[in-house]
């Protein structure tokens, strides 16, 4: 594609060079550059792409985009290489990625889901319902990327980098999907990964404390304002009426076409008579001027909110009431309230709950139907927001009958230090607990003390098949670990 067309839509772009040259692809990693490519220099958390411009040119870059803060004179860009200067190279990268892939998100309906919790489950619910309606659906999120029933890849981040995202969109457009539903993280919005994407409908599930750290958001205001960027990209919005921080979007951004959902407050999609059971949850809702009973295969009050968001989206996209009922009744989401079958007849649940609110939700939901004890096994990730550690300890101490504090992706931190910070919170309660740093041993201990009347909740890792320690991801699939422990016993 001609460089001029690749750059189309980037504001305040300055530079020199031949804009009629052909560009093969766009890259931000100099190691991936080949002859005829465009290199975009990004200032990252650990490395600065401007330091690798010379390498990119040696590898074949015929054009380079830099930011306004770099010293152009020191770059020594050859005359035959086009040099462009952008205010924001991350945004420029995203726009170039859209253009060189022929703006694929315009070729299908694109649904974006943001919020602190519920993004993954809501996307899977929407996919399930739309497939019942006969649509071919693409899904991009923290677990994996799917086109229809086929898993394309496992994902290690919620929202891919802009280059990778647009390539996925192009693949989905080529395979003629009708709708793509994706999780849109606050980090992806802050770092312009989804800039240039053509959203048809966006959802804000909820907002609570999470993702405050050196490499994420500086504070809650930064976290919230990052979320808000999505609602300047799309006028068709669905909001949780029961969350103050969500519903105030109405006042902050004008001229939006808004639909709401909720349980406690007046809403366009209002759930009534909610019944939570260990096998799922059901509720009543008025759809097409008729009262309907909806059954969801995932238990907990939070599942009602996720289901309501999915109903609001899919009704707008033409799904019938029967499609909705069937899709929600059969929903399965890896690592979200996922039960692990076992020979001992124990109830062992794997859940991704890794924030104070999500841990509270899963414990409350489980407590409401458990005849015996709720045994909570959890830890907190290293090199992330450490203020939530004592909060989560206190929550588990108050709600669980027994807590085993353990390790969860310690990364470059000392696992024992993380556990001690969690312990500060649980000591404020009368909750019974013990600390076992080794997560396998912690799971083994929970299984040993559990009876058939109890529920073991392995919280935090969910779908993740690894344990991240000192920059390495070690295999750690809790489903397989549970089965192995029980087989040994």
Secondary structure, DSSP 8 states (H G I E B T S, - for coil): -BHHHHTTT-TT-EEES-TTSB---EES-GGG--TTEEEE--B-SS-BGGGGHHHHHHTTEEEEEEETTS-HHHH---TTSEEEEES-HHHHHHHHHHHHTT-GGGGSEEEEEESSSSHHHHHHHHHHHHHHTT--EEEESSSEEEETTEEEEE-SSSS--HHHHHHHHHHHHHTT-SEEEEE--HHHHHTTSSTT---SEEEE----S--BSTTSBSSHHHHHHHHHGGGGS-SEEEEETT-HHHHTHHHHS-S-EEEEEESSS--SEE-EEEEEETTEEEEEEEETTEEEEEEESS-SHHHHHHHHHHHHHHHHTT--HHHHHHHHHT---TTSSEE---TT--EEEEE---SHHHHHHHHHHHHHH-SS-EEEEE---TTS-TTHHHHHHHHHHHH-SEEEE--S--BTS-HHHHHHHHHHHHTTS--EEEE-SSHHHHHHHHHHH--TT-EEEEES-TT--EEEETTEEEE--HHHHHHHHHHH-
